């Protein structure tokens, strides 16, 4: 099977029924300053708590995403409201093995309406059909069953457990490693249950 080298330099716009995935712009920083201050986002992503993210630093970060050639960061936009509600990222590419990591973050304004599920399907589909990836993997913390369910609905399969990888107060939390393979995607297109 011929492999196409992973090309993260192209920053596509992907359109679904409910969401639009588009390249970031510096002005997205104001939305992410609010999203990243949400205690649930901080906890579920395993991010270190911060008082407040510096707006200039966020502008630099989100404004530079389109020039990155080693990763693909796209804003998740709710098509109904036009509001940026999160992000999807393909990173940690291994070109020799045609694989990469996936992560996503959906803020409070984007939860509970299927936006995250559609965003996952769009970016994973792009990874397989346009980038020629063979494997996309992720880790999800045990205290985030909502995210795990989204990944399962998109066809990710649990592979194993990383034990006690995150401190949560006085407790330790496991993470589940999940992945989806190109042949699986070809079979169900992100809808393994139907």
C-alpha positions, 0 to 999 in steps of 0.5 A, spaced: 500 500 500 502 506 497 503 511 503 502 519 502 506 523 507 503 526 512 502 534 510 500 538 516 502 544 512 495 544 509 489 547 513 483 545 510 476 548 512 471 542 513 464 543 513 459 538 517 451 539 518 452 542 525 460 544 525 465 548 521 472 546 522 477 552 520 484 554 520 485 559 527 485 566 527 488 570 532 482 573 534 480 566 536 484 567 542 478 571 546 474 565 545 479 561 548 481 565 554 474 564 556 474 556 554 480 555 558 478 558 564 472 553 565 474 549 571 471 543 567 475 544 561 481 544 566 479 538 569 477 534 563 483 535 559 488 535 565 491 542 564 494 545 570 490 550 573 491 557 572 489 564 574 488 566 567 491 565 560 494 571 558 490 574 552 497 576 548 500 569 549 493 566 546 493 571 540 500 569 539 499 561 540 492 561 536 495 566 530 501 561 529 497 555 528 496 556 521 504 556 520 505 550 523 507 544 519 508 539 524 501 539 526 493 540 524 489 545 529 482 547 527 477 551 530 470 548 531 465 553 529 457 552 531 454 553 524 448 555 527 451 561 532 457 562 528 461 561 535 467 558 535 466 553 541 473 548 541 478 545 537 481 539 534 488 537 533 492 532 529 499 532 532 505 528 534 505 525 527 509 519 526 510 519 518 514 512 517 508 509 521 503 513 518 500 515 525 498 521 529 495 523 536 488 526 536 486 531 541 480 535 542 477 540 547 470 543 546 468 549 551 461 549 555 457 553 549 459 547 544 457 541 549 451 536 549 448 537 542 453 533 538 458 538 535 464 534 538 462 528 535 461 531 528 467 535 529 471 528 531 468 524 525 470 530 520 477 531 522 478 523 523 475 522 516 480 528 513 486 524 516 484 518 513 482 520 506 486 526 505 492 525 509 493 517 508 494 516 515 493 508 518 492 510 525 490 515 529 490 514 537 488 518 543 488 518 551 482 519 555 481 520 562 477 515 566 473 521 569 471 523 562 466 518 560 462 523 556 468 524 551 470 516 551 463 515 548 464 521 543 470 517 541 467 510 541 461 513 537 466 515 532 469 508 531 475 509 536 477 502 540 480 502 547 487 498 547 489 499 554 489 503 560 495 507 563 494 507 570 494 513 575 497 518 570 494 524 572 493 527 579 486 529 581 486 533 588 488 527 592 486 521 587 490 518 581 486 517 575 487 512 569 487 514 562 485 509 556 488 509 550 484 508 544 485 508 536 482 507 530 485 504 524 484 506 516 481 499 515 476 500 520 474 507 518 473 505 511 468 500 513 464 504 517 466 512 516 465 513 523 459 510 525 460 503 527 454 502 531 449 504 524 
